[in-house]
Amino acid sequence: MPHDRPVQRMAVRGIGAVAAVAVAAGLVLSGGPARGRMERRDEARREDLSRISQLIACRAGTSGRLPPHLSPSETCPGPVREADPFTGERYRVEPLANGSYRLCAGFELPPPAVRDWPDRDGDCLVFDLPGPSPVQVVPSPAG
């Protein structure tokens, strides 16, 4: 039995070392708590841009044009947060030529490979403006 103590100590140290390596590898692979905070901040920014896009779609109506401001109206939801809550930097709205627009924020991480995010162009999400409603011509009654 006296010979078992050194072997037991070595086994405990070996298990402890393996556990420490496993924890360190897990932190490296997951990015640790700092990456989790960045992901939560980026998700808050994405949610803000999504709300802004909903307000833009409502304010644009069927005109197919960006509204001049982002203030809510009686029929459109609001208010929306127009600046990054973590940096104070204002979100940017950039019109595109093809009836689309970009909403931009200072994202901390590269775009995720997730289907529920709109198209991301660098630090901007790309949205389409609602198109004009088709005009229906109603024939006048013959009379």
Buried (B, 14 or more C-beta within 10 A) or exposed (E): EEEEEEEEEEEEEEEEEEEEEEEEEEEEEEEEEEEEEBBEBBEBBBEBBBBBBBBBBBBBBEEEEBBEEBEBEEEBEBEBBBEBEBEEEEBEBEEBEEEEBBBBBBBBEEBBEEEEBBEBEEBBBBBBBBEEEEEEEEEEEEE
